[in-house]
Amino acid sequence: MIVGIEVGGTFTDLILVGKDGRRTIHKVPSTPSDPSEAAAAGFTGILEKAGGDAVGVEELLHGSTIAANALIQRKGAKTALITTRGFRDVLFIQRADKTHVYDMFYQKPEPLIRRGMAFEVSERIAASGEVLTPLDEAEVASLLDHLANRLGVESVAVCLLHAYANPAHERVIADVAARLHPDLYVSLSSDVSPEHREYERTSTTVISAFVRPTVDRYLSRFEDRVKTAGFPGTPLIMQSNGGVVPIAKARQLAANMFLSGPAAAVTGAADIARACGKPDVISIDVGGTSCDVCLITGGEPHTTVKGTAEFSVDGLPLNVLMTDIATIGAGGGSIAWIDAGGMLRVGPESAGADPGPACYGRSGEQFTLTDAMLLMGVLDAATPLPGNIALQPERSRKAAEPIAAALGLDAEQLAERVYRIAVSNMAQALRRVSVRRGHDPRGYGLFPCGGAGPLIAAALAEEVGMRHIVVPPDPGIFSAFGLAVSDVRIDYVLAQGAIRVEDLEAEDIAGRFDQLRRQAAEELGGLGYPEDELVLSWTVDARYVGQGYELRVAVDPDELEREGPAHLAELFHRQHARQYGHSFPTHRVELISVRLTAAHPRSTLPPQSLAAGEPEPVATRDIVLPGGRATYRVFRRGTLPAGFSAPGPIVVTEESTSTPVPPGWTARVDGLGVLHLERKA
């Protein structure tokens, strides 16, 4: 059996897949105080539900928002920075740009550590990797004693000048720390982000050090709990790049877990999109707290570029390769409120798992998007939500009263406006990953997932002008599904400064490729994945001489060896033209870094068996959507055979969510069980 467990802000989602392809899904409320509790409880619960035993679980995959929560809430470890003498202020000077250009009161983002926690050591390495000033080990030992014994530091970020070109001095600091203070967490920039640009590299290393103890303790608790439940193997942990790694590797590179949960859904979306012949989609994962959007072209998710120097968390650069996901605070738990100008707003604050929306019947008293959808009929009051949550419309009406009275509306009118505003907010996130990056969303399909994704899919597609919607099986636990189809994957980078392509020989590039290939083979081989089973993907970062930032270009090492370095320049010219609409073929090109993605493909999940026969609606329900009120026929998704087709208004219900199909749309089921919604021209 394969089990995927994804911890979200409101619910923890699980999927279990047997060798016969039979799938069992499960959903339990998250436990924010200790997310591993819900993960372990869900693991036990899904085994009981499937009638299985933990000993029979061959692979256990896990994704969590633990790193993101620790970073966003700034609840990490007491952290210190060790850097080259004369460079302690790199983290605090930052860059000369402004995120909000016209804000006269703009303040630079506050670093995770105070200046008094940045320390220097005497050493110097040149950009070429040459040692100019040797490292004084006695000085390092004294500094580490001071940090551990006098200041009570728990985690240390080490970022020495040009360590990407020669990590020797950083390795010495790690060795001294391991010998003198084995309980001290030490994060090296040469491991976390071995690339040039000192500020971004320092910021990334500090972020990793800041969240690493929190992540390490969480993963230890999770591993202990599932082993206590009987799981005999090693859990695989989802990374921000959309791949999984063994738990020991995840502990070392904590910053790579920042998008652990959202990346899983994108990986699953890409897998389904390729399989059903709709490779160009925009995935939108809407849960209880947030909405995560990613562009998928040709069946491949877009990743952050420019060495991710422009990707930041709370204004702080996080320079690791990640799935390019736009996240906003919009989900089923998003709270409706009136701002100082009297305008109705929805989110970003969420009711989360505790207390949850008012209709959950707990202690929640504020009106949320979930309450709105319940009053609109999009959610069925007679059908409990996962976790046996019985919906209570009367509590939603009571929560709506203060806002509705202030705006002169009744509860249903308020609900429709809250729904429209939430859809508009999500449309902005969708345009952010498409229109703002030169892609027309009308040429893509919408891929909704998460518990609330299908509930808003048709309205969102109409808002943006999209005509095709792809709803996967079990969309409400889709991040867990994404875990179950994720490959083991590690990204490598070799950065050695800017080198003009015309000055390179073919063997120079081949040598860089071989260095990364050996590194991947050694590391993944040590984790139990043989070199001959790895799939290698190569890219380079290059730019025109004089440009400030580079582009990432896909390359074939064998082709470059045949064609020579001039072919690399030609590939860059083409990529520049695709990205910006023009290129400069006479300009010189320089190589910045070489990248390798090494993946070990995991077994493809067996297909699900579909129902046969002609399904009949099980009920009717009045639903109000932006197009107006209509009576919808209700179909159970599990009864829909391949080839089923029906025009709206219908609603397709399943264990984890529902999909309304408004008038003007037609629903059909393909041979994989994927539900396609198509809008009339």
Secondary structure, DSSP 4 states (H G I P E B T S, - for coil): -EEEEEE-SSEEEEEEE-TT--EEEEEEE--TT-HHHHHHHHHHHHHHHHT--GGG--EEEEEESHHHHHHHTT----EEEEEETT-TTHHHH--S--SSTT-TT--PPPPSS-GGGEEEES-EE-TTS-EEE---HHHHHHHHHIIIIIS---EEEEE-TTTTT--HHHHHHHHHHHHH-TTSEEEEHHHH--SS-HHHHHHHHHHHHHHHHHHHHHHHHHHHHHHHTT--S--EEE-TTS-EEEHHHHHH-GGGGTTHHHHHHHHHHHHHHHHTT---EEEEEE-SS-EEEEEEETTEE-B--GGGTT-EETTEE--S--B-EEEES-STTEEEEE-TTS-EEEEEEE-TTTT--GGGSSS--S-BHHHHHHHHTSS-TTSPBTTTB---HHHHHHHHHHHHHHHT--HHHHHHHHHHHHHHHHHHHHHHHTGGGT--GGGSEEEEESSSHHHHHHHHHHHHT--EEEE-SSGGGHHHHHHHTPPEEEEEEEEEEEEEGGG--HHHHHHHHHHHHHHHHHHHHHTT--GGG-EEEEEEEEEETT-SS-EEEEE-HHHHHHH-HHHHHHHHHHHHHHHHS---TTS-EEEEEEEEEEEEPPPPPPPPP-B-S-----EEEEEEETTEEEEEEEEEGGGPBTT-EEESSEEEE-SS-EEEE-TTEEEEE-TTS-EEEEE--
